[in-house]
Amino acid sequence: MSCAISQKQIRDATEADLPAIVEIYNASIPSRIATADLEPVSVESRKRWFDEHSPTSRPLWVMENDNNTIMGWLSFQSFYGRPAYHKTAEVSLYISVPHRRQGIGKQLLQQAIQKSPELGLDTLVGFIFAHNRPSLQLFAKYHFQQWGYLPKVAELDGIKRGLVIVGKKVG
């Protein structure tokens, strides 16, 4: 008896992927663990954000299975918007609810680290809520270090939450 193994592929996102990307993002809002948005965002409101990504410098990747279902995504964003930070990017990572705990985040983060020098990057940073243990553990597994902590800077449903800044030299 043989088991079918689902194939996973990481690729550059296309505009046609934006509804799935937004759906995955919006699904993370109710947990109050992964984003500071409190209400769902629209595809239209994320169009400009999508357009700011470039496969050669600040990619937006999706991971899909052999059924063409997008299971998660990772984006690179310019850090702080000033030219002197051009070799630093913020990494954001979101996995669809039914596909969590299946190694998708690991694969996306591994590729981000591996491909960063080709993208002209030498530093990756992440901004993670202090109560988001799964994300903090994932980034720690890949040797991101805590570079900063901002206590009680966010308020989620009346609860003040801290933000951990993690970073890694990659180039």
C-alpha positions, 0 to 999 in steps of 0.5 A: 500500500502506498501513500500519496504525498502532496507536493509543495511548491514555493513560487512568486505570487501573482495578482491572481493570488491576492484573494487567497493571500488576503483570505489567509491574512484575514483568518489570522485576525480573530486569534489576536496573535499574528497581526495588529489589524483588528478587522478584516482587510479587503483585496482592494486595500492590499493591492498597493502593498502587493504592487510594492513587491518585486521578485528580484528585490522584495518578493512575495512568495506563496506555497501551494500544494499539487491541488493549486491551493495556497497554503501560506505566504511570505513577504519581504518589505523594505525596512523603515523606508530609508535608503541606508536600510536597503540591505535589510528587509522585514519578513512576514509569514502567514499560514492558512489555518488548515495547513498550520503545523505542517512545516510550511512556515519552516520551508518558507523561512528557510527559503527566505534565509537562503535567497536573501543574499541573491536579493541583495539582503544581509539582514532580516527582521521580524516583528512578532507579538510577545504572546505569539509563541509558535512564531517566536519558536519558529524564528528562534529555530532558524537562529533569529535573535531577539534584538528588541522588545517594545512592552505593551505597545499594542492593545488587542481587545483591551489587553496590552501586548508587547512586540518582540523584534527579531533579527538575523544576519544572512549575508 
